[in-house]
Structures are given as structure tokens and as C-alpha cells.
Amino acid sequence: MKKMIMTALATATVLALPAAQAQGDFPNRPLRLVVSFPPGGSTDLIARVMAPVMSKQLGQQVVVENKGGAGGNIGVESVVRSAPDGYTMVFSGAGALGINSVLYRTMPFDPVKDLIPVSMVASSPFVLVGPANSPYKDVKALLAAAKAEPGKLSIGHGGLGTVMHLASELFNQIGDVKTVLVPYKGTGPATTDALAGQIPLAMSDTPSAMAYIKEGRMKAFAVTTRERSSSLPDVPTLDESGMKGYEAMGWFGIAVPAGTPEPVVKRLNAAIRAALSDPGVIERVRAAGADPAPTSPEEFRKIIATDISKWGDIVRRTGLKLD
């Protein structure tokens, strides 16, 4: 009996050696960072700025690969199906890493069960904008007009189910108003129509609107985060403009497949933190209208859970569902 136990222990030790060795010398080959959006966007830009610094930290090249589509779901699913060894990461946003799970009728993966959060990378407020010659002075004037004539004001946003859409729904909820929410095929067109006065308001992301605001070609009523944005420090928040408790934030983060060993996750987290402390990376991220926001895996997991709960409530109240 003793001999059988010793043999079993020896066998288990031998089987465990490859996994332990793999973790010990991680990484020993190039890594893939899958961006779940097409090339050219802010997520892609930030990933490509970070990759060289991460490569230096890890001693292996981090290769950026774009896999867009289905609100980020296609890129995330491809990583979920990858080996849980840390060599394939996904760089995505609040939608595919959380909100889509309560928004889509069917999902090809469960972001909570099928992924391990590694770190949030950056956060960015949305900004409520209108044409430079808007007749409304501030958010209080907007709310007064919306209450006086329900359905008269409209807010353009980046498309059904986007965080900008849900942020607009939250504006109606907290402001106790009924504005008409107009979906566009992306934030760019919504912002352009607001710039031209074709629509009175748009819920834009900061990169799309920042240049117009700074040039004085567009009026910024408020940003959606609880604190003012470092990119637009003179623009008040909705919370301080009378909409107490309002907070909506766009964010990007990195995750790996469930089952990835904890030491590997910690190694990747350290590389991300190092990249986001690099002055050149910080400058480029802020130029893109975002703020570097590294977290621990545990902190990032809580952020995702909070978003799922918060936006899930909005989705249920509105009855919004996507196929």
C-alpha cells in the first residue's frame, strides 16, 4: 500500500512539472494582444503604444492583433477559446468585458466565468455636447427645457447598446426627463451632426469631440465621470451640474482566458503597470482623451461586476435587448 501511494505521488509530481516549469520561465515566446476593435480607434492606439514597453518588461515581443465585430464580442470570444497560458490576451472595453452579457439575448461566452481580469488600462469620460451656438447655457437649462417640452430635445449616441446609449438613458433617468435618443452608426457621425446643429445634443466620447471643443466649434455641457477630466478640466461634471449621483465611464482593460495560472496573471499585471507608468505612454494615452488607470486583477474584477449590475438595471428598465 505504501509503495502504491509513493508511486502515485511520484506520478503526480512528474505531471505537475511541465506546468510549474511553464510558469517559472513565462514568457518564453511572443505574446498576442488581441484588440477587439478595428485598427485606428483609441483602443487600438493605446494598445500599440503600450506593446513595446510591455515587450521590454516581459522579454518577449507583444504582437497586437485586431479582431473587431459584434460590439467587441468576436475578439473576446477568440481569446476565451485560446489556451489559458497567458500568451493570448484580449484588450477590450466595458461592453464586451461586461455590459454585453446583460444586453445581448445570446452570448458566445460568459465574461465573468470565461475570463480572468488582468488590469484596467485606461478610463475616459463621455461628454455631452451641442453646437457652439446652442441656445442652452448649461445642463440646468437643458433639463428645464426637457421638462417643459418632453420629447422636444434629442440626444445622438454611438449606437444601440453602446455605453454612450446607456449613458444617455441614465441622463433621462436621473434628470427625470424624456429626451429622444437617436442611434447613429458610431460616435463620430453623432458628434458631427451635433457640431453642424443637425441634432441639439450628442453623447460623445472624449477623443471624438475634444478638438472641436478646444477650438470653440462645439459646446461641452458636461462630462459624465464623477471627477472632472484631465483632458477637459474646464468642463463641469453632470454630478456637479445638478444631476447628483450621475456617473458613467468608458474604460478599456486586458483579460486572459479562465484557468490562466495566478503567477502568470501577476506577471502580466506588472508589465501593464510598468507600461502605464512610462512617460511616453502616459502622454499618448492622455492625447487620446483617456487617463491611464492600472488596477490589480481584484480591483478590475470589482469594476466589471459593478458595471454589469449598474447597466443591467438600465437595460431591464428600458427593455433594451440586442440579437
Buried (B, 14 or more C-beta within 10 A) or exposed (E): EEEEEEEEEEEEEEEEEEEEEBBEEBBEEEBBBBBBBEEEBBBBBBBBBBBBBBBBBBEBBBEBBBBBEBBBBBBBBBBBEBEBBBBBBBBBBBBBBBBBBBBBEEBBBEBBEBBBBBBBBBBBBBBBBBBBEBEBEBBEEBBEBBEEEEEEBBBBBBBBBBBBBBBBBBBBBBBEBBBBBBBBEBBBBBBBBBBEEEBBBBBBBBBBBBEBBEEEEBBBBBBBBBEBBEBBEEBBBBBBBBBEEBBBBBBBBBBBBBEBBEEBBEBBBBBBBBBBEBEEBBEBBBBBBBBBBBBBBEEBBEBBEEBBEBBBEBBEEBEBEBE
